[in-house]
Amino acid sequence: MRSSIVQSIKALPPLSKTISQINAIYADSEAGVREMAKVIESDPMIVANLLKAANSPLYGFGKEIKNAVQAVSLFGMSMTRSIALGNSIRKLLNVDLQPYGISPDRFAELSLLQATLMLKWYKRVDKAKAERLYLASLLQESGKIVIASEVIQNDETTAFASEVENSNNLAQVERSFVEVSTSEVTALIFEHWNFDKDFIEMIRYADHPESAPEELSEYAHALNVVKAVIPINKPLHELSINIGLKKAQDAGLKHEILQESIEAMLATLRA
């Protein structure tokens, strides 16, 4: 990995006090919805992003969610933590994704789409695994922010964007320009922030899941499948969907359930 990318990650600031408090409450078996909501209410940006997610048609809650207590009650502690983490981390990383041809808001939308598809798919496969995979799928593309910064600094934005536009293998494009792919950079980011080792490793192998340790192979393959179905350059296009379904089938994952989950998501987005 290039030393400039490593140094960029080492220079990242620590996670905010609010995120540390959210993690502490999540880990406290005695804490509940009101404690979580109280901490979240101290950060207007987290509240705004949580309510935006809660009122998205993707979740189909069926009524307007107006406050943090309602949102935490509906999402649960784990998903609330994931959404708060996702938005705070993107803010810390100072998003500029011009080389990938998308805006920060679009990047956030696509990250949420990946996580939502993972949840729809895996909650019908294994609910415990779905919970772990939701956060990983929400955050697995974070490394693109650091890669984009490297491309910009090297004055290769136009060439990189041209390759990204039509590629069916973004990891390959990334390696050709910066010698590393998103999954490896993302893993290093979360090592810097002292995340759980298994969480880091399942992301580390998401661009090459065939190399993952046996105990993390299913997780890495599932992450790879979701980013194949919803790549940031061709999200939910017919070709992307077919590539993702083929990857799921080849990996021995529940591709029929995945297909049903994709169809349900498309129906929601078209409504």
N, C-alpha and C positions, 0 to 999 in steps of 0.2 A: 504494500500500500504506500502511496506517495507520502513523503514526510509532511508536505503542505496540508494534506487532508488530516493526517494524524494531529498536527499542531492546531488546526482549526477546531477539532473536537476537544482537545485538551483545554482550549481557551473558552469553551462553553461555560456560562455561569451555572451555579447550582440551581436546582428546582426551587420554585417559590415556597415561601412559608405556608401559603394556603394548600399547596399540593402536599407538602409534608404532613400537614394536619389531616388532610383527607386520607392519606395513606395510613396514618395512625388510627383514625376512626375506623377505617375499613378492617384493620387488623385487630381491633378491640371487639371481642365477642359480646361485650355488654352494651356497646353503642348501637344506636338505631337510626331510623330515618331522620328524626328531628335533630339529632346531633350532627349528622352529615349535612342536612339542609342549613343549619346555623352557620357552619363553616363556609359553605358555598355562598351564602348570602353576603359574606364579607368581601366577595370579589365580583363586582358587577359584570365583568366580561365573561366569567364562568357561568353566571346565571343566564346571561343573554344567549350564550351558545347552547346551554342545556335546554332552555325553553325552545330555541330554534329546532333542536333535534327532536324534542318531545312533540312538537306540533307538525313535524314532517309527516306527510302521508305514508311514508315507508313503515312507520310503526303502527299506524291505524288505531290510535287510542280513542278516536271517535268523539272527542270533545276538546275544547281549547284548554290547554294547560297554562295557568296564569302565574304560578309561583314555584319556588324551589322545592317546597314540601311536596306538592303534587307530583312534580317531575321525579323526585327521588323515590317516592312511593311507587310510581308506575315502573320506573326503570329498575329499581332495586339498587342495593349498595354497589355491587360489582360493576354494572354497566354505567352507573353514575360516575364512579371513579374513573372508568375508562374514558368517558366523554370529556371529563374535566382534564384528565392527563393529556389527551390528544390535543385539545385546543391550547392548553398552556405550553406544551412542548413546541407546537408550531410557532407560537408567539416568541418563545425563547430563541428559536433557530433563525428568526428574522427571514421569513420566506421571500425568495425571489426566484421564481421558476420560469423565467423567460426562455432559457434554453430548452425547456420541455414544452413550450408553447401554451402554457396555461397560467391562469391567475391564482393568487393565494386562495381566494374563495372557492374556485373550482377544484383546487387540490384538496381542500378540506371536504368538499362535497364528495369527491371520488374516494377519499379515505373512509368516509362514513358509509358510502355505498359498499365498499369491500367488506367492511365490518358487518353491515346489515345482512349482506348475502351470506357471510359466514355463519351468522347467528341463525338465519332462516334454515340453512342447510344442516348445520351440526346439532341444533337443538332437537332434530328428529333422528340424529344418529347417536349422540351421547351428550347429555346436557352438561355434565361436568367438563368435558372437553370443549364444548361450545363456549363456556364461560372463559376458559383460558385463551381460546383462539380469537375471541372477540377483540380483546385488547391488543393482541399481537397483530391482527389484521388491520386494526385501526391505525397502528403506529408503524407498520412494517415499511412504509414508503418514506419515512422521515429522512433517510439517508439521501434521498434525491435533492433535498435542500442544500446539503453540503456539496454534493456533486455539481449541482447547478452553479454554486458559488465558485467552485474550482474552474469550471468551464468558462464562466464570465471573466475571471481573473486571467485566464490564458487566451482571452480574446478569440474564443472558438464558438461563440454562441450561434452564429448563423450556420456554420457547418454542422454543429451538433443538432440543432433544431431540424435541419433538413433530413438528417439520418433518422431522427426520432419520429418524424411525421408519418412515415410509411413502414416503419419497422414492426415486425411481429416478435422481436426479441430485444427488448430494451436493455436487458442485462448485457447482451453482447455489444450493443452500441456504447454503453457506459464503459465497459472494459477497453474498448478500442480507443477511447479518448482519455480516460483517467486511470486505467489499469485495475479498476475495481468496480464491483457492482453495488447496487443499492443495499442488498441484504447484508453485505459485509460491513458497509459504512454504518448502517442502522445498528447493527450489533455492537459496534465500537462506541456509538453514542450512548447506548444504554449500559454498557460496561462503565463508561465515565460516570454515569448517574447511579451506579451500584444497584441496578435492577436484579431480579432473581435470575440465577444462572440458566435454568431451563428455558425461561422466557427469552433470554438473549440467544441461546443456542438454536432454538427452533426458528428464530428469525435469521440467524447467521446462514443457515442452510436453505433458506426459502428460494434462492435463485438456482440452487443445485441440490435439490432434496435427495437425489440418489446417493449423495455422499454423507447424509445425516446419520448420526448414531441410531441404532435400531430403536431405542426407546423414544426417540424424537422424530422418527421417520414419518409417521402419520401426520404429525403437526406440520412439519416442513412441507410435505406434499400438499396438504390442505391449503396452506398459505400460498404456495406456488400456483395452485389451481385458481384461487380467488383473484390473484393479481393477473392471471392469464385471461380470465373472463372480463375483468374490469381494469385493463391497462389504462394509463392516463392518456394515451394517444388515441385509443379506439375502444372506449368503454361500452360494453354490452353490444358491440357490433356482432353480426352473424359469425364472422370469421373468428373473432375473439371467443365467442361462446363455444364454437365447435372445438377450438384448440383447448379450452379449459375442460370441456367434457371428455375429450380424448385423454388428457393428462390424468383426470380423475379415474377413468376406466383403467388406464395402464397401471396406475398406482394401487388398484384394488380398493378404491374408495367408493362410497355409495353414489355413483354417478346418476342413477335414476332419480334419487331424491334431490341431487344438485339441479338436475334439469327442471324438475317441478318447482324448485325454489327460484330459479332464474325466471321461469314463466310467470310465477306469482309476482315477482318484483317488476317485471316488464309491464304486467297488467296494472299494477299500482302506479307506475310512472306515467303510463298513458292515460290514466283516468283523469 
